[in-house]
Amino acid sequence: MALFLSTYVNKVDRKGRVSVPATFRVAVQGLSFHGIVVFRSPKEAAIVGCGIDFMEQLSASVTDLDLFSDVHSDLSATIFADAHQLALDGDGRVMLPQALADHAGITDSAAFVGNGRTFQVWEPGLFEKRLVDARERTKAEGATLRVRPAGGDGA
């Protein structure tokens, strides 16, 4: 299971290539596809990324929905039709698809933001604002998280 932690800001070169953080590259080693999968965030001006293992889990989850229902069709299109498998080059870089970079406002640099089983790729300035807002909401709402017992996640 790939696990993505921390935040890294990397430069995007003139060809649109960006280095995937080393810890993220390690997280996808040994999977059936050694690279990352990315798609537009349906909620934010960001790119969602993950390992192929999580995409397989999403695929299995979508099959639990009623086939041909609007929800099934909408989620499948939002996630899978927009997804790109990005192989890592010899230097650990990927080429961000232009449509996804445009969606996130990414030009010169990209912030890779760990979210556990997934990560996001943001324009760094937009992410800083998002992080401030998230911390303020978390504090105002008194948000808490119940931690599952070890081995209790069904995995």
C-alpha positions in Angstrom: 0.0 0.0 0.0 1.4 3.3 -1.1 1.5 6.0 1.6 2.2 9.7 0.7 3.3 12.1 3.4 4.7 15.7 3.7 4.8 18.6 1.2 7.5 19.1 -1.4 7.7 22.0 -3.8 9.6 21.2 -7.1 10.3 23.2 -10.2 8.6 22.5 -13.4 11.0 22.7 -16.4 10.4 24.3 -19.8 9.2 20.9 -21.2 6.6 20.5 -18.4 8.5 17.9 -16.5 8.5 17.9 -12.7 10.5 15.7 -10.3 8.2 13.4 -8.2 9.5 13.5 -4.5 11.8 10.7 -3.7 9.6 9.4 -0.9 6.6 9.3 -3.3 8.6 7.3 -5.8 9.6 4.8 -3.1 5.9 4.5 -2.2 5.0 3.3 -5.7 7.9 0.9 -6.0 6.9 -2.7 -6.3 3.4 -1.9 -7.6 2.2 -3.3 -11.0 2.8 0.1 -12.5 5.9 1.9 -11.4 4.7 5.5 -11.7 1.9 7.6 -10.6 -1.7 8.1 -11.6 -3.2 11.6 -11.7 -6.6 13.2 -12.4 -8.3 16.5 -11.8 -9.6 17.0 -8.3 -13.4 17.3 -8.7 -13.6 19.7 -5.7 -10.4 21.9 -5.8 -8.0 23.5 -8.2 -5.6 20.7 -7.7 -4.5 17.4 -9.2 -5.2 14.2 -7.3 -2.4 11.6 -7.5 -2.0 8.0 -6.2 -0.4 4.7 -7.0 -2.1 2.2 -9.3 -3.1 0.1 -6.2 -5.4 2.9 -5.1 -6.9 3.3 -8.6 -7.6 -0.5 -8.5 -9.4 0.0 -5.2 -11.4 2.9 -6.6 -12.4 0.8 -9.6 -13.6 -2.0 -7.2 -15.6 0.6 -5.2 -17.3 2.0 -8.3 -18.4 -1.5 -9.3 -20.5 -1.5 -6.1 -22.7 1.2 -7.6 -25.7 0.5 -9.7 -24.4 0.0 -13.3 -25.5 2.7 -15.7 -26.9 4.9 -12.8 -26.1 8.6 -13.0 -23.8 8.3 -10.0 -21.9 5.4 -11.5 -21.5 7.2 -14.8 -20.6 10.6 -13.2 -18.0 9.1 -10.9 -16.5 6.9 -13.5 -16.1 9.8 -15.9 -14.8 12.1 -13.2 -12.2 9.7 -12.1 -11.2 7.2 -14.8 -11.8 9.1 -18.0 -9.7 11.9 -16.8 -6.9 9.7 -15.3 -3.4 9.6 -16.7 -0.7 7.0 -15.9 2.6 8.8 -15.7 5.7 6.7 -15.9 8.7 8.0 -14.1 11.7 8.7 -16.3 15.3 7.8 -15.3 15.5 11.0 -13.2 12.3 10.4 -11.3 10.3 13.0 -13.3 6.9 13.0 -15.0 5.4 15.1 -17.6 2.2 16.7 -16.2 -0.6 16.7 -18.8 -1.2 20.3 -19.8 -5.0 20.1 -19.2 -4.3 19.0 -15.6 -1.6 21.7 -15.1 -4.0 24.3 -16.4 -6.8 23.0 -14.0 -4.4 23.5 -11.0 -2.8 26.7 -12.3 0.6 25.1 -12.2 3.3 26.8 -14.3 6.8 27.2 -12.8 6.6 25.0 -9.7 4.3 22.3 -8.2 3.6 21.4 -4.6 3.3 17.7 -4.0 1.0 17.4 -0.9 0.7 14.0 0.9 -2.7 12.9 1.9 -2.1 9.3 3.0 -3.2 6.9 0.3 -3.4 9.8 -2.2 -1.6 13.0 -2.8 -2.4 16.3 -4.5 -0.4 18.5 -6.8 -1.0 22.3 -6.3 0.3 25.6 -7.5 2.3 26.4 -4.3 0.7 29.8 -3.5 -2.8 28.4 -3.9 -1.9 25.5 -1.6 -0.6 27.8 1.1 -3.9 29.6 1.1 -5.8 26.3 1.2 -3.7 25.1 4.1 -4.3 28.2 6.2 -8.1 27.9 5.5 -8.0 24.2 6.5 -6.2 24.8 9.7 -8.6 27.6 10.6 -11.7 25.4 9.9 -10.2 22.5 11.8 -9.6 24.7 14.8 -13.1 26.4 14.6 -14.9 23.1 14.2 -12.9 21.3 16.9 -12.4 18.5 14.3 -11.1 15.2 15.7 -10.1 11.9 14.2 -10.9 8.5 15.7 -7.8 6.3 15.1 -8.6 2.7 13.9 -7.0 -0.1 15.9 -3.9 -1.6 14.1 -5.0 -4.1 11.4 -8.6 -2.8 11.7 -8.8 -1.3 8.2 -9.7 -4.4 6.3 -6.5 -4.4 4.4 
